[in-house]
Amino acid sequence: MLLRLLRAYISRETLASVLKPLRLVHGKVRTFFLFFKMSQPTSPQSSAPTPPPFDPTRPSIPISYPIKTIEELESRSYFDSFHYPFNKSSVALPSGRSGLPNRPRLLVCHDMAGGYGDDRWIQGGTNPNAYSIWHWYLIDIFIYFSHSLVALPPPCWTNTAHKHGVKFVVLGTFITEWDEGKLICNKLLSTKESAEMYAERLVELAVALGFDGWLINMEVELELGQIPNLKAFVSHLTQRMHSSVPGSLVIWYDSVTTDGKLKWQNQLNEKNKPFFDISDGIFVNYTWKQDDPKQSAAVAGDRKFDVYMGIDVFGRGTFGGGQWNASVALDMLKNDDVSAAIFAPGWIYETNQPPNFQNAQNHWWALVEKSWGITQNYPTVLPFYSNFDQGHGYHVSVEGKEVSDASWCNISSQSFQPLLLFTDNSTPDGIQVHVDFREASYSGGGNITFKGNLEDNADFTARLFQGDLLLGDLPLHFVYSVKSENNSRLGLFLNFVSTLNKKKSVLLVSWNSNLSSKFSTVIRTRQLERPGTAPGWVIEESSIRMKGCRLTEIHAVCYRSKPEFDEKIPKSKTSQDNSSAHNSTEYYAVLGHISVKYCGQNSDFPPSDSWLVQGQFIQWTTGSEDSKYLSLKIAWKLKDGNDSAYSTYNIYVEKLAEGKPRGHSYLGVARVEAFYVYDLAVPSDTSTIKFIIQVCGGDGSSQKLDDSPVFLLDTEA
């Protein structure tokens, strides 16, 4: 704990110099305290059963965890873990991608509290305020970092990052440090063959778990004779990653030099360039000075964008001071035409920056956007769907119906994130726009809320998405959900660019207003009826044909309707209760989701009898007189042996008494074809337990529960 706190506020150079002499007396001090402790009487009040050590082979709630020893890595024991199948990412990057863009890039290295916090719970945790990143449109490369030997990215990060970027790359970390790291290197680098064998182990892990490469951080002093085998390790890892995962990366951290010294260079030079030459880039330590970026770019030549200059958000000796001044360093790097590596952006969360995490996070990343610009565009392919979920919240809804009111977190559930502009205005006169988790959602656990004041004949637009979608022959089909009060209305404003680079604007609204003159085309939407949708939600749909054009922007448009039109609009209870405020300038509307696809591009779910569903590791434990508890793994696959085209499954349970259902309950969401149920309370009169696996499409649709695959378990079996 102390070491982690020191790392948070002291640069690694200072920390290394402080800890080196301390280690000389560590042994004697430890011996003294052990003797002192052994001489004290044992207090019966302090005795408690020691929890059993973590055994990854035993069934338990699926978690992500690192590999901590070189022996674990060599033995491949990770693949014998019960948790391994759950740790596979389910969202792959598109095949045939062209690699990283030829421009300055933004790398983000996530190092927070040692790693594996709320994000370790693969099926989701219970913290509605858990940390997450949602400004993916500003990022090119994401690294998951911890101080364990092999940091394997929890699949939630890989799933979400891959979803947001065609060229998005996710890396794990291989790190050796301190005395233990030297012992590891003695084994790793004992021969060229051993170095290449351990490189193969790292490649195997990346391929099996679905992430895209490695950051290599050798923060130890080495013997000069070990350097050739270190080069063999890096070179073999890079070559094998490229052949196994097209578009993958191996990045070298600026640490040990070619003469074996642990001396951070803070630039690319002759002491670390040999490692740069056999890898895909270098993450330069974050205590560089003003001239180092230009000098590094000169050394890199035509690979200058593969130089990632570090910026420590905690500010430990970093150029510009980090924290709220991180953009000082970003501006310089952009001007010097090299890439940037942001280290530990969780500083905002860990230090409780005011006024709250949501506002502080949006403010900090807005400064990054101002300095660096948007790097990822979406939509780029169809279907495109977003419910604006950030991967945490206080409830879960499925197609307009709330299925759970429990607090939760799961970054894998994060949907495409809107590119909302940050406004730091504490006393707004107009419309405030934010992602909301408290209000009811149409889908998932979030929505976009528009609240403020709007005059009758005025309108307000908010940027949602910035795309690059080339359209074909078929018409585009838009569907979106809205909940509003009084005469507040919400539409969509679309920007297209033709093959002749001519801009076209299209407005989708449920009512023609004085907005018509501002747009090239105005299209009236139609309302869809969806049984089971919660009261107040209105589902709007429309189609448009724009062959050969590119969809470049999607905006929300806030406006008001006239009283005669309001009679046709379903009203929420809130609207009915506040009908006297009809003439007020107060505006309130909620956008629940957006779906964009080609007409006829619908999810075709396999029938329930296409699936083989099994219960494994079934375990009963005794509870009270009226119940007992069930734990089991549910696994499913298509009977024809083909891989499923779906990556999201909602899991429900029904407890039947003498064949009579009591209604189904939502258990959670699976991103792989397995789900672990832990300590499910089963009333004593239950005869059969029915688990339902609801298949979900990429367009936001879900298979009907009655048509979904099931697993039946007889409680007497």
C-alpha positions, -999 to 999 in steps of 0.1 A, spaced: 0 0 0 28 24 9 46 17 -23 15 24 -43 9 57 -25 45 67 -31 42 59 -68 11 82 -70 30 113 -60 68 107 -66 85 103 -99 100 68 -106 136 82 -106 131 97 -72 113 66 -59 141 44 -71 168 65 -55 149 66 -22 141 29 -20 175 16 -29 192 24 4 160 14 23 163 -21 9 197 -24 26 182 -22 60 149 -38 52 160 -73 62 173 -63 97 142 -41 104 119 -70 94 138 -95 116 134 -71 146 97 -67 141 91 -104 136 109 -111 169 89 -84 186 56 -98 173 65 -134 182 72 -123 218 38 -108 223 9 -129 237 -17 -140 212 -50 -122 216 -80 -145 212 -102 -116 201 -78 -110 171 -79 -146 159 -100 -152 128 -101 -179 102 -77 -171 74 -96 -171 40 -83 -197 16 -59 -186 -11 -74 -178 -44 -76 -210 -65 -83 -201 -101 -93 -237 -110 -123 -237 -86 -157 -224 -99 -165 -189 -85 -177 -155 -97 -157 -148 -129 -129 -123 -124 -100 -109 -143 -65 -111 -127 -29 -108 -137 -1 -134 -140 23 -127 -112 52 -151 -116 74 -163 -144 66 -199 -134 28 -192 -140 36 -177 -174 59 -206 -185 35 -234 -173 5 -219 -191 -15 -226 -160 -38 -196 -168 -55 -217 -195 -65 -242 -168 -83 -215 -149 -121 -216 -145 -120 -179 -153 -102 -181 -186 -132 -186 -209 -149 -156 -194 -119 -134 -200 -121 -137 -237 -131 -104 -254 -161 -107 -276 -157 -76 -298 -130 -80 -325 -115 -52 -346 -126 -53 -382 -105 -75 -405 -84 -59 -432 -78 -27 -412 -49 -6 -425 -30 -1 -392 -25 31 -373 -30 65 -389 -1 84 -403 -4 113 -379 4 121 -342 -15 96 -321 -29 96 -286 -20 67 -264 -37 63 -230 -21 41 -203 -46 32 -176 -28 28 -142 -52 31 -113 -48 18 -77 -28 -13 -89 -55 -23 -114 -82 -49 -113 -107 -29 -93 -144 -27 -102 -133 -38 -137 -123 -72 -125 -159 -84 -122 -164 -98 -157 -202 -102 -153 -205 -68 -136 -201 -53 -102 -224 -34 -79 -207 1 -78 -228 26 -98 -200 51 -95 -172 29 -108 -145 44 -129 -147 43 -167 -134 61 -197 -160 72 -223 -140 97 -245 -128 70 -268 -132 92 -299 -100 110 -287 -79 79 -283 -59 56 -307 -42 31 -283 -52 19 -249 -28 2 -225 -39 -17 -193 -12 -13 -167 -5 -28 -133 26 -36 -114 22 -74 -118 44 -92 -142 18 -98 -168 -12 -74 -168 -40 -89 -189 -66 -64 -199 -100 -72 -184 -122 -80 -214 -145 -51 -207 -118 -26 -218 -110 -46 -250 -147 -49 -259 -154 -12 -254 -123 1 -271 -127 -22 -301 -163 -12 -304 -153 25 -306 -125 24 -331 -117 7 -364 -80 12 -357 -82 10 -319 -55 -11 -303 -56 -25 -268 -23 -37 -251 -15 -56 -220 17 -49 -200 48 -71 -193 68 -54 -165 98 -64 -144 109 -42 -115 128 -42 -82 147 -71 -69 120 -96 -79 122 -83 -115 160 -90 -117 154 -126 -107 127 -129 -133 150 -114 -159 178 -139 -150 154 -167 -160 138 -149 -189 171 -139 -205 192 -169 -196 193 -180 -232 180 -168 -266 157 -199 -266 142 -190 -232 136 -154 -243 118 -165 -274 98 -191 -254 85 -165 -230 77 -142 -260 56 -171 -274 37 -173 -241 28 -137 -244 16 -140 -280 -5 -170 -270 -22 -150 -243 -30 -120 -265 -44 -143 -293 -65 -163 -269 -80 -133 -250 -84 -111 -280 -63 -81 -273 -37 -65 -296 -2 -66 -282 21 -55 -254 38 -27 -236 73 -40 -225 86 -22 -194 120 -36 -181 126 -14 -151 157 -33 -138 194 -31 -141 207 -59 -164 241 -75 -171 256 -63 -204 256 -100 -215 218 -102 -211 211 -74 -236 214 -96 -268 187 -120 -253 165 -90 -244 167 -79 -280 158 -114 -291 128 -113 -267 115 -80 -281 122 -89 -317 106 -123 -315 75 -110 -297 70 -82 -322 74 -105 -352 51 -132 -338 24 -107 -327 24 -93 -362 20 -127 -378 -7 -138 -353 -27 -106 -349 -27 -83 -379 -24 -47 -368 -10 -56 -334 16 -36 -316 46 -41 -293 57 -9 -276 90 -5 -257 90 16 -225 119 40 -220 136 22 -191 167 0 -193 193 11 -218 215 -9 -242 243 -9 -217 221 -25 -191 216 6 -169 182 15 -155 183 51 -166 153 68 -181 164 88 -211 132 109 -215 139 110 -253 147 86 -281 184 84 -285 212 59 -292 208 43 -258 172 31 -265 168 33 -302 179 -3 -308 148 -14 -289 127 11 -309 140 -4 -341 128 -39 -334 94 -29 -320 64 -8 -331 72 23 -310 86 37 -278 67 51 -248 91 78 -236 93 84 -199 73 114 -187 100 137 -173 112 150 -206 122 186 -212 112 212 -239 137 201 -266 133 163 -262 103 158 -285 120 175 -314 152 157 -308 133 124 -306 115 131 -338 148 138 -355 162 104 -343 130 85 -353 130 100 -389 100 87 -409 88 68 -377 83 100 -357 47 91 -350 59 59 -333 74 81 -306 49 84 -277 61 111 -253 48 104 -218 25 128 -198 19 118 -162 -15 132 -152 -5 131 -116 22 156 -126 53 139 -112 80 159 -130 60 159 -162 63 188 -186 36 214 -179 27 199 -145 0 174 -157 -33 175 -139 -55 203 -153 -25 215 -173 -18 183 -192 -28 201 -224 3 223 -220 24 192 -229 -2 180 -255 0 213 -273 38 212 -275 38 176 -288 12 183 -314 33 213 -326 65 191 -326 46 165 -347 51 134 -324 26 112 -306 15 115 -269 11 89 -242 -12 100 -213 -3 81 -182 -29 75 -153 -59 96 -164 -77 80 -134 -61 109 -114 -95 127 -118 -113 98 -101 -86 89 -75 -82 125 -63 -120 133 -63 -117 163 -85 -147 187 -80 -175 191 -85 -181 154 -92 -165 127 -114 -188 131 -143 -183 169 -147 -146 167 -139 -140 139 -164 -159 157 -192 -140 189 -184 -106 173 -184 -111 154 -217 -126 185 -233 -92 201 -228 -76 171 -245 -101 175 -274 -93 212 -277 -56 204 -279 -55 172 -298 -88 169 -318 -111 140 -325 -93 109 -337 -121 83 -341 -153 87 -361 -185 67 -358 -207 55 -373 -185 40 -400 -204 7 -405 -240 -4 -402 -260 -13 -382 -251 14 -357 -268 15 -323 -263 35 -291 -282 37 -259 -256 61 -244 -248 37 -216 -215 44 -199 -212 10 -183 -226 18 -149 -259 29 -134 -288 24 -111 -311 3 -132 -312 -18 -165 -339 -16 -192 -345 -37 -223 -364 -22 -252 -383 3 -230 -390 -20 -200 -370 -18 -168 -358 -53 -159 -336 -45 -129 -335 -17 -103 -302 -28 -88 -270 -6 -89 -244 -20 -113 -212 -15 -133 -199 -33 -163 -177 -14 -189 -185 -41 -215 -221 -27 -215 -208 7 -226 -225 17 -258 -212 41 -285 -205 73 -266 -219 106 -278 -195 134 -285 -212 159 -263 -196 193 -260 -186 203 -225 -199 236 -212 -187 250 -179 -217 271 -171 -231 269 -136 -260 293 -143 -272 283 -177 -299 302 -196 -304 276 -223 -304 239 -226 -281 217 -206 -272 183 -221 -258 154 -202 -257 116 -200 -281 106 -171 -282 74 -151 -309 82 -126 -339 88 -149 -355 58 -165 -337 45 -196 -351 30 -228 -322 5 -230 -294 -3 -207 -287 21 -178 -283 56 -194 -299 82 -216 -292 118 -228 -312 144 -209 -319 178 -223 -331 203 -197 -334 241 -195 -353 269 -211 -364 272 -247 -387 298 -262 -416 287 -284 -401 296 -317 -365 288 -308 -344 256 -313 -312 241 -298 -289 216 -314 -264 193 -297 -237 172 -314 -241 135 -308 -219 116 -333 -193 125 -359 -193 98 -386 -177 86 -418 -203 63 -433 -204 58 -471 -240 49 -481 -251 24 -507 -282 18 -527 -306 9 -499 -324 36 -479 -312 44 -443 -336 35 -415 -335 56 -384 -353 47 -351 -350 66 -319 -368 68 -286 -379 100 -268 -396 109 -235 -406 145 -230 -427 168 -209 -454 192 -221 -447 205 -256 -409 198 -255 -399 179 -286 -368 162 -299 -357 154 -334 -325 145 -353 -304 167 -376 -282 148 -401 -253 161 -422 -243 144 -454 -215 151 -479 -220 142 -516 -194 128 -540 -190 164 -552 -183 175 -516 -216 193 -514 -232 194 -479 -268 183 -474 -287 187 -441 -317 166 -432 -341 172 -403 -361 143 -388 -390 156 -367 -424 145 -356 -439 179 -365 -431 205 -391 -422 238 -375 -403 270 -384 -372 249 -384 -379 238 -420 -361 268 -436 -328 258 -420 -324 224 -436 -321 210 -471 -347 184 -464 -373 179 -436 -388 145 -431 -417 137 -408 -412 107 -386 -437 80 -379 -445 66 -344 -439 29 -338 -460 8 -314 -440 -16 -293 -460 -36 -268 -444 -37 -233 -427 -3 -236 -429 17 -204 -454 46 -205 -441 79 -218 -416 66 -244 -424 75 -280 -406 55 -307 -399 75 -339 -388 61 -372 -380 74 -406 -361 64 -438 -340 83 -462 -321 74 -494 -287 92 -499 -269 69 -523 -232 77 -527 -232 103 -499 -213 101 -466 -231 105 -433 -208 128 -413 -228 141 -383 -258 133 -362 -272 160 -339 -302 162 -316 -326 191 -321 -347 205 -293 -378 224 -302 -414 229 -292 -447 218 -308 -480 237 -311 -509 228 -288 -530 213 -315 -503 188 -323 -498 178 -286 -532 160 -286 -516 133 -308 -486 127 -286 -486 101 -258 -480 120 -225 -460 107 -195 -476 110 -161 -453 140 -154 -465 158 -185 -502 152 -174 -495 164 -139 -478 196 -152 -502 205 -180 -507 239 -164 -471 247 -172 -478 243 -210 -469 279 -217 -437 279 -197 -403 282 -213 -391 252 -193 -378 224 -216 -373 187 -207 -367 158 -231 -348 125 -229 -333 106 -258 -333 69 -250 -315 54 -280 -306 58 -317 -305 30 -343 -293 34 -378 -293 6 -404 -302 -2 -439 -339 -9 -446 -344 -47 -442 -312 -51 -422 -327 -70 -393 -313 -94 -368 -323 -130 -376 -321 -148 -344 -315 -186 -345 -345 -206 -331 -342 -218 -296 -337 -255 -307 -306 -244 -326 -287 -241 -293 -272 -267 -270 -275 -254 -235 -258 -271 -206 -255 -266 -168 -220 -273 -154 -204 -273 -119 -239 -275 -103 -237 -269 -65 -264 -267 -39 -259 -253 -4 -284 -252 24 -300 -220 35 -330 -214 58 -359 -238 62 -377 -221 33 -348 -220 8 -315 -233 -5 -289 -218 -28 -277 -227 -62 -245 -220 -80 -237 -232 -116 -222 -223 -149 -246 -222 -178 -229 -227 -212 -244 -226 -247 -233 -230 -283 -249 -236 -317 -255 -272 -325 -241 -269 -360 -207 -261 -345 -206 -226 -361 -195 -196 -341 -223 -174 -329 -226 -140 -347 -239 -125 -314 -218 -112 -285 -245 -101 -260 -269 -123 -241 -293 -112 -213 -298 -139 -187 -331 -144 -168 -344 -170 -144 -379 -184 -137 -386 -204 -105 -415 -228 -112 -436 -243 -84 -454 -275 -97 -449 -262 -132 -465 -228 -125 -442 -198 -133 -437 -170 -108 -424 -146 -135 -388 -142 -147 -361 -122 -131 -331 -105 -147 -297 -120 -136 -272 -101 -157 -256 -100 -191 -230 -123 -207 -205 -113 -234 -193 -149 -240 -213 -180 -244 -213 -187 -207 -227 -172 -174 -220 -181 -138 -249 -180 -114 -237 -177 -78 -258 -184 -46 -292 -180 -63 -319 -183 -36 -344 -210 -44 -376 -213 -24 -383 -248 -10 -415 -252 -30 -396 -247 -63 -398 -278 -86 -380 -265 -117 -356 -236 -124 -357 -222 -159 -328 -202 -172 -334 -181 -203 -307 -169 -226 -320 -139 -245 -299 -133 -277 -293 -96 -285 -285 -81 -319 -260 -54 -327 -289 -31 -338 -303 -31 -302 -329 -57 -308 -335 -87 -286 -350 -121 -292 -384 -126 -276 -381 -145 -243 -406 -171 -255 -384 -178 -285 -351 -178 -266 -329 -209 -257 -334 -222 -221 -318 -245 -196 -342 -264 -172 -329 -277 -139 -350 -301 -117 -345 -291 -81 -349 -327 -70 -322 -341 -94 
